[in-house]
């Protein structure tokens, strides 16, 4: 059975951490990951605007903006790839702030391994897919409700004639 393949964007300014993430992702047995990496938030936003990625692994501390600002800018630009935030330094309030800003998960870099990260990536991609389906379904339902309302109005007008 073929394993699923995912396109990931890693936004991290630490070459050591990028190599570590690539090694961890390469150890995954139940998925294949193709990784593009950039070293700044702005380069990440540009890459997201130009390419289709299944998921973004985002370092919180970047030279040009922090991860929360990146998530805000990503949303302002209408970019929809799901994000897992990573940081080398745990802060008590950061995980909650990251999730409120749109990250689907949050990990300290010293806590991740191939099993944990692979599972988190697959779950985040699936959650994002389901959210997109729900939004599309809600839009279709709204369109159907509008159509029913127009038809009811037309029927009412025909009956009054």
GROMACS elastic network, one bead per residue, 0.5 to 0.9 nm:
[ bonds ]
;  ai    aj funct       b0    kb
    2     5     6  0.89390   500
    2    30     6  0.88981   500
    2    31     6  0.87404   500
    3    29     6  0.81114   500
    3    30     6  0.56936   500
    3    31     6  0.50242   500
    3    32     6  0.65748   500
    4    30     6  0.74008   500
    4    31     6  0.50407   500
    4    32     6  0.61552   500
    4    33     6  0.85619   500
    5    31     6  0.58202   500
    5    33     6  0.57258   500
    5    34     6  0.74015   500
    6    31     6  0.75214   500
    6    32     6  0.62612   500
    6    34     6  0.61477   500
    6    35     6  0.84885   500
    6    53     6  0.77823   500
    6    54     6  0.59342   500
    6    55     6  0.78892   500
    6   122     6  0.88732   500
    7    32     6  0.87683   500
    7    33     6  0.60339   500
    7    35     6  0.61589   500
    7    36     6  0.78820   500
    7    52     6  0.77183   500
    7    53     6  0.50844   500
    7    54     6  0.52494   500
    7    55     6  0.69109   500
    7    56     6  0.88967   500
    8    33     6  0.67091   500
    8    34     6  0.60243   500
    8    36     6  0.63114   500
    8    37     6  0.83202   500
    8    53     6  0.55777   500
    8    54     6  0.59013   500
    8    55     6  0.51274   500
    8    56     6  0.57245   500
    8    57     6  0.72548   500
    9    34     6  0.85894   500
    9    35     6  0.58977   500
    9    36     6  0.50012   500
    9    37     6  0.56670   500
    9    38     6  0.76850   500
    9    44     6  0.76127   500
    9    47     6  0.81251   500
    9    48     6  0.80790   500
    9    53     6  0.64633   500
    9    54     6  0.81642   500
    9    55     6  0.64409   500
    9    57     6  0.61996   500
    9    58     6  0.81975   500
   10    18     6  0.74204   500
   10    21     6  0.85290   500
   10    35     6  0.68647   500
   10    36     6  0.61704   500
   10    38     6  0.64155   500
   10    39     6  0.83598   500
   10    44     6  0.80513   500
   10    55     6  0.86850   500
   10    56     6  0.58493   500
   10    58     6  0.60976   500
   10    59     6  0.80539   500
   11    18     6  0.84891   500
   11    36     6  0.86470   500
   11    37     6  0.57970   500
   11    38     6  0.51098   500
   11    39     6  0.56802   500
   11    40     6  0.64047   500
   11    41     6  0.66800   500
   11    43     6  0.82389   500
   11    44     6  0.60255   500
   11    56     6  0.73581   500
   11    57     6  0.62114   500
   11    59     6  0.60320   500
   11    62     6  0.82954   500
   12    15     6  0.76371   500
   12    17     6  0.73709   500
   12    18     6  0.66367   500
   12    37     6  0.73203   500
   12    38     6  0.64683   500
   12    40     6  0.66887   500
   12    41     6  0.82300   500
   12    57     6  0.82098   500
   12    58     6  0.64996   500
   12    59     6  0.51446   500
   12    60     6  0.82793   500
   12    61     6  0.80093   500
   12    62     6  0.67292   500
   13    16     6  0.89220   500
   13    17     6  0.81516   500
   13    18     6  0.79856   500
   13    38     6  0.73582   500
   13    40     6  0.62954   500
   13    59     6  0.79233   500
   13    61     6  0.82597   500
   13    62     6  0.62440   500
   13    63     6  0.73612   500
   14    17     6  0.52133   500
   14    18     6  0.62485   500
   14    19     6  0.87015   500
   14    39     6  0.74419   500
   15    18     6  0.50121   500
   15    19     6  0.61894   500
   15    20     6  0.85469   500
   15    39     6  0.84246   500
   16    19     6  0.52295   500
   16    20     6  0.61956   500
   16    21     6  0.87066   500
   17    21     6  0.60840   500
   17    22     6  0.85213   500
   17   109     6  0.82291   500
   18    21     6  0.51222   500
   18    22     6  0.61478   500
   18    23     6  0.85748   500
   18    37     6  0.74911   500
   19    22     6  0.50795   500
   19    23     6  0.61245   500
   19    24     6  0.85977   500
   20    23     6  0.50966   500
   20    24     6  0.61471   500
   20    25     6  0.85636   500
   21    24     6  0.50354   500
   21    25     6  0.60000   500
   21    26     6  0.83593   500
   21   109     6  0.88911   500
   21   113     6  0.88823   500
   21   114     6  0.87923   500
   22    25     6  0.51191   500
   22    26     6  0.59546   500
   22    27     6  0.87057   500
   22    33     6  0.87294   500
   22    35     6  0.73851   500
   23    26     6  0.50098   500
   23    27     6  0.64480   500
   23   114     6  0.85147   500
   24    27     6  0.53084   500
   24    28     6  0.70145   500
   24   112     6  0.83459   500
   24   113     6  0.61049   500
   24   115     6  0.86359   500
   24   117     6  0.80482   500
   24   118     6  0.87744   500
   25    28     6  0.54560   500
   25    31     6  0.87144   500
   25    32     6  0.78340   500
   25    33     6  0.64978   500
   25    34     6  0.89838   500
   25    35     6  0.88976   500
   25   113     6  0.84374   500
   25   114     6  0.57993   500
   25   115     6  0.89182   500
   25   117     6  0.76577   500
   25   118     6  0.70233   500
   26    29     6  0.82020   500
   26    32     6  0.74589   500
   26    33     6  0.72059   500
   26   114     6  0.78925   500
   27   113     6  0.89242   500
   27   114     6  0.59025   500
   27   115     6  0.84607   500
   28    31     6  0.60400   500
   28    32     6  0.70820   500
   28    33     6  0.84316   500
   28   114     6  0.53625   500
   28   115     6  0.65753   500
   28   117     6  0.87258   500
   28   118     6  0.64003   500
   29    32     6  0.76633   500
   29   114     6  0.85683   500
   29   115     6  0.84880   500
   29   118     6  0.88551   500
   30   118     6  0.79887   500
   31   118     6  0.73555   500
   31   122     6  0.85779   500
   37    44     6  0.82115   500
   38    41     6  0.80081   500
   38    43     6  0.61156   500
   38    44     6  0.61049   500
   38    47     6  0.83120   500
   39    42     6  0.87716   500
   39    43     6  0.70140   500
   39    44     6  0.77191   500
   39    62     6  0.76573   500
   39    63     6  0.82983   500
   40    43     6  0.52632   500
   40    44     6  0.62592   500
   40    45     6  0.87881   500
   40    62     6  0.60022   500
   40    63     6  0.63432   500
   40    64     6  0.63418   500
   40    65     6  0.80119   500
   41    45     6  0.62099   500
   41    46     6  0.86072   500
   41    58     6  0.85721   500
   41    62     6  0.65266   500
   41    63     6  0.77851   500
   41    64     6  0.63200   500
   41    65     6  0.62894   500
   41    66     6  0.77686   500
   41    67     6  0.78060   500
   41    69     6  0.89857   500
   41    70     6  0.62509   500
   42    45     6  0.50679   500
   42    46     6  0.61789   500
   42    47     6  0.85499   500
   42    64     6  0.72610   500
   42    65     6  0.81837   500
   42    70     6  0.81488   500
   43    46     6  0.50270   500
   43    47     6  0.60626   500
   43    48     6  0.85735   500
   44    47     6  0.50304   500
   44    48     6  0.61144   500
   44    49     6  0.85630   500
   44    56     6  0.88317   500
   44    58     6  0.88977   500
   44    70     6  0.87673   500
   45    48     6  0.51085   500
   45    49     6  0.62278   500
   45    50     6  0.87591   500
   45    70     6  0.78350   500
   45    73     6  0.80371   500
   45    74     6  0.66292   500
   45    77     6  0.86940   500
   45    79     6  0.83438   500
   46    49     6  0.51055   500
   46    50     6  0.63428   500
   46    51     6  0.86787   500
   47    50     6  0.51340   500
   47    51     6  0.58491   500
   47    52     6  0.85995   500
   47    53     6  0.89984   500
   48    51     6  0.54100   500
   48    52     6  0.67032   500
   48    53     6  0.70514   500
   48    56     6  0.88298   500
   48    74     6  0.85844   500
   48    79     6  0.68997   500
   48    80     6  0.87174   500
   48    81     6  0.76836   500
   49    52     6  0.80277   500
   49    77     6  0.84775   500
   49    79     6  0.69610   500
   52    81     6  0.79572   500
   53    56     6  0.71925   500
   53    81     6  0.63272   500
   53    82     6  0.87266   500
   54    81     6  0.61397   500
   54    82     6  0.71502   500
   54   125     6  0.65571   500
   55    81     6  0.54531   500
   55    82     6  0.50223   500
   55    83     6  0.58115   500
   55    84     6  0.76312   500
   55   121     6  0.72804   500
   55   124     6  0.78519   500
   55   125     6  0.66310   500
   56    81     6  0.66708   500
   56    82     6  0.61627   500
   56    84     6  0.62322   500
   56    85     6  0.81925   500
   57    82     6  0.88221   500
   57    83     6  0.59490   500
   57    84     6  0.50604   500
   57    85     6  0.59300   500
   57    86     6  0.68440   500
   57   121     6  0.88850   500
   58    61     6  0.88948   500
   58    67     6  0.67642   500
   58    70     6  0.88487   500
   58    83     6  0.67195   500
   58    84     6  0.61352   500
   58    86     6  0.57663   500
   58    87     6  0.82554   500
   59    62     6  0.66659   500
   59    66     6  0.81558   500
   59    67     6  0.64469   500
   59    84     6  0.87335   500
   59    85     6  0.58599   500
   59    87     6  0.54583   500
   59    88     6  0.82146   500
   60    65     6  0.86230   500
   60    66     6  0.54268   500
   60    68     6  0.72909   500
   60    70     6  0.88483   500
   60    85     6  0.64432   500
   60    86     6  0.60982   500
   60    87     6  0.53714   500
   60    88     6  0.83675   500
   60    89     6  0.89560   500
   61    64     6  0.88201   500
   61    65     6  0.74359   500
   61    66     6  0.52074   500
   61    67     6  0.64825   500
   61    86     6  0.89621   500
   61    87     6  0.70462   500
   61    88     6  0.85265   500
   62    65     6  0.56294   500
   62    66     6  0.54848   500
   62    67     6  0.72099   500
   63    66     6  0.76591   500
   65    68     6  0.81760   500
   65    69     6  0.61403   500
   65    70     6  0.65911   500
   66    69     6  0.54592   500
   66    70     6  0.62981   500
   66    71     6  0.88721   500
   67    71     6  0.62114   500
   67    72     6  0.86736   500
   67    85     6  0.73498   500
   67    86     6  0.89333   500
   67    98     6  0.77976   500
   68    71     6  0.51232   500
   68    72     6  0.63458   500
   68    73     6  0.86963   500
   68    94     6  0.89622   500
   68    97     6  0.75705   500
   68    98     6  0.61988   500
   68   101     6  0.63895   500
   68   102     6  0.86613   500
   68   103     6  0.88118   500
   69    72     6  0.50400   500
   69    73     6  0.61463   500
   69    74     6  0.84793   500
   69   101     6  0.86700   500
   70    73     6  0.50856   500
   70    74     6  0.59474   500
   70    75     6  0.85518   500
   71    75     6  0.61988   500
   71    76     6  0.86004   500
   71    83     6  0.82977   500
   71    98     6  0.81937   500
   71   101     6  0.61358   500
   71   102     6  0.64042   500
   71   103     6  0.73543   500
   72    75     6  0.52316   500
   72    76     6  0.62006   500
   72    77     6  0.87372   500
   72   101     6  0.66723   500
   72   102     6  0.80738   500
   73    77     6  0.62217   500
   73    78     6  0.86974   500
   73    79     6  0.88390   500
   74    77     6  0.52581   500
   74    78     6  0.64158   500
   74    79     6  0.53773   500
   74    80     6  0.77070   500
   74    81     6  0.89518   500
   75    78     6  0.50482   500
   75    79     6  0.58891   500
   75    80     6  0.73643   500
   75   101     6  0.89814   500
   75   102     6  0.82195   500
   76    79     6  0.77504   500
   77    80     6  0.89584   500
   80    83     6  0.89728   500
   80   128     6  0.85575   500
   81   125     6  0.85111   500
   81   128     6  0.78840   500
   82   102     6  0.81646   500
   82   103     6  0.69664   500
   82   104     6  0.66515   500
   82   124     6  0.66568   500
   82   125     6  0.66023   500
   82   127     6  0.87162   500
   82   128     6  0.61823   500
   83   102     6  0.74896   500
   83   104     6  0.58463   500
   83   105     6  0.72289   500
   83   106     6  0.88708   500
   83   121     6  0.89497   500
   83   124     6  0.77386   500
   83   125     6  0.89595   500
   84    98     6  0.89769   500
   84   103     6  0.55662   500
   84   104     6  0.56748   500
   84   106     6  0.56304   500
   84   107     6  0.77463   500
   84   120     6  0.82080   500
   84   121     6  0.76322   500
   84   124     6  0.77022   500
   85    95     6  0.84511   500
   85    98     6  0.72036   500
   85    99     6  0.88753   500
   85   103     6  0.63461   500
   85   104     6  0.79829   500
   85   105     6  0.63041   500
   85   107     6  0.64389   500
   85   108     6  0.85092   500
   86    89     6  0.89828   500
   86   105     6  0.86530   500
   86   106     6  0.58250   500
   86   107     6  0.50017   500
   86   108     6  0.55721   500
   86   109     6  0.59528   500
   87    90     6  0.66529   500
   87   106     6  0.81559   500
   87   107     6  0.66498   500
   87   109     6  0.56328   500
   87   110     6  0.86464   500
   88   107     6  0.87565   500
   88   108     6  0.55776   500
   88   109     6  0.51558   500
   88   110     6  0.68145   500
   89   108     6  0.67432   500
   89   109     6  0.81104   500
   90    93     6  0.87959   500
   90    94     6  0.74572   500
   90    95     6  0.84788   500
   90   107     6  0.85203   500
   90   108     6  0.61778   500
   91    94     6  0.53383   500
   91    95     6  0.76191   500
   92    95     6  0.71768   500
   92    96     6  0.84159   500
   93    96     6  0.56780   500
   93    97     6  0.62892   500
   93    98     6  0.86850   500
   94    97     6  0.50116   500
   94    98     6  0.58825   500
   94    99     6  0.85287   500
   94   106     6  0.87043   500
   95    98     6  0.50915   500
   95    99     6  0.62265   500
   95   100     6  0.85979   500
   95   103     6  0.88886   500
   95   105     6  0.79974   500
   95   106     6  0.58592   500
   95   107     6  0.80201   500
   96    99     6  0.52154   500
   96   100     6  0.61187   500
   96   101     6  0.85353   500
   96   106     6  0.88275   500
   97   100     6  0.50657   500
   97   101     6  0.60647   500
   97   102     6  0.87343   500
   97   103     6  0.88517   500
   98   101     6  0.50624   500
   98   102     6  0.64179   500
   98   103     6  0.54242   500
   98   104     6  0.82089   500
   98   105     6  0.79873   500
   98   106     6  0.72325   500
   99   102     6  0.51852   500
   99   104     6  0.60025   500
   99   105     6  0.66889   500
   99   106     6  0.76044   500
  100   103     6  0.72278   500
  102   105     6  0.89441   500
  103   106     6  0.71792   500
  104   124     6  0.60186   500
  104   127     6  0.82903   500
  104   128     6  0.83791   500
  105   120     6  0.73815   500
  105   121     6  0.88031   500
  105   124     6  0.73381   500
  107   110     6  0.83261   500
  107   111     6  0.67760   500
  107   112     6  0.69883   500
  107   117     6  0.88309   500
  108   111     6  0.54551   500
  108   112     6  0.70345   500
  109   112     6  0.56917   500
  109   113     6  0.89063   500
  110   113     6  0.85451   500
  111   116     6  0.87240   500
  112   115     6  0.81800   500
  112   116     6  0.60584   500
  112   117     6  0.59995   500
  113   116     6  0.54183   500
  113   117     6  0.59076   500
  113   118     6  0.81910   500
  114   117     6  0.53105   500
  114   118     6  0.56831   500
  114   119     6  0.82889   500
  115   118     6  0.52873   500
  115   119     6  0.60891   500
  115   120     6  0.85328   500
  116   119     6  0.53010   500
  116   120     6  0.61067   500
  116   121     6  0.86107   500
  117   120     6  0.50091   500
  117   121     6  0.60321   500
  117   122     6  0.85968   500
  118   121     6  0.51711   500
  118   122     6  0.62642   500
  118   123     6  0.86111   500
  119   122     6  0.52401   500
  119   123     6  0.61047   500
  119   124     6  0.85360   500
  120   123     6  0.51215   500
  120   124     6  0.60046   500
  120   125     6  0.85322   500
  121   124     6  0.51611   500
  121   125     6  0.61312   500
  121   126     6  0.85515   500
  122   125     6  0.51910   500
  122   126     6  0.61260   500
  122   127     6  0.85436   500
  123   126     6  0.50861   500
  123   127     6  0.59872   500
  123   128     6  0.84720   500
  124   127     6  0.50410   500
  124   128     6  0.60423   500
  124   129     6  0.85008   500
  125   128     6  0.51118   500
  125   129     6  0.61246   500
  125   130     6  0.86456   500
  126   130     6  0.61425   500
  126   131     6  0.85483   500
  127   130     6  0.51187   500
  127   131     6  0.61144   500
  127   132     6  0.86088   500
  128   131     6  0.50568   500
  128   132     6  0.61848   500
  128   133     6  0.86234   500
  129   132     6  0.51457   500
  129   133     6  0.62447   500
  129   134     6  0.86876   500
  130   134     6  0.61474   500
  130   135     6  0.86283   500
  131   134     6  0.50478   500
  131   135     6  0.62183   500
  131   136     6  0.86194   500
  132   135     6  0.51131   500
  132   136     6  0.61744   500
  132   137     6  0.85332   500
  133   136     6  0.50455   500
  133   137     6  0.59727   500
  133   138     6  0.84711   500
  134   138     6  0.60185   500
  134   139     6  0.85256   500
  135   138     6  0.50980   500
  135   139     6  0.62194   500
  135   140     6  0.86896   500
  136   139     6  0.50780   500
  136   140     6  0.62240   500
  136   141     6  0.86076   500
  137   140     6  0.50534   500
  137   141     6  0.60995   500
  137   142     6  0.85704   500
  138   141     6  0.50164   500
  138   142     6  0.61316   500
  138   143     6  0.86293   500
  139   142     6  0.50539   500
  139   143     6  0.62323   500
  139   144     6  0.86454   500
  140   143     6  0.50691   500
  140   144     6  0.61762   500
  140   145     6  0.86111   500
  141   144     6  0.50308   500
  141   145     6  0.61148   500
  141   146     6  0.85952   500
  142   145     6  0.50844   500
  142   146     6  0.62352   500
  142   147     6  0.86482   500
  143   146     6  0.51056   500
  143   147     6  0.62059   500
  143   148     6  0.86756   500
  144   148     6  0.61140   500
  144   149     6  0.85376   500
  145   148     6  0.50842   500
  145   149     6  0.61431   500
  145   150     6  0.86389   500
  146   149     6  0.50762   500
  146   150     6  0.62216   500
  146   151     6  0.86376   500
  147   150     6  0.51049   500
  147   151     6  0.61481   500
  147   152     6  0.85424   500
  148   151     6  0.50547   500
  148   152     6  0.60285   500
  148   153     6  0.84903   500
  149   152     6  0.50825   500
  149   153     6  0.61271   500
  149   154     6  0.86144   500
  150   153     6  0.50442   500
  150   154     6  0.61511   500
  150   155     6  0.85877   500
  151   155     6  0.60655   500
  151   156     6  0.84623   500
  152   155     6  0.50582   500
  152   156     6  0.60513   500
  152   157     6  0.85516   500
  153   156     6  0.50306   500
  153   157     6  0.61614   500
  153   158     6  0.86194   500
  154   157     6  0.50473   500
  154   158     6  0.61339   500
  154   159     6  0.86035   500
  155   158     6  0.50291   500
  155   159     6  0.61038   500
  155   160     6  0.86019   500
  156   159     6  0.51873   500
  156   160     6  0.62690   500
  156   161     6  0.88283   500
  157   160     6  0.52450   500
  157   161     6  0.64634   500
  158   161     6  0.52858   500
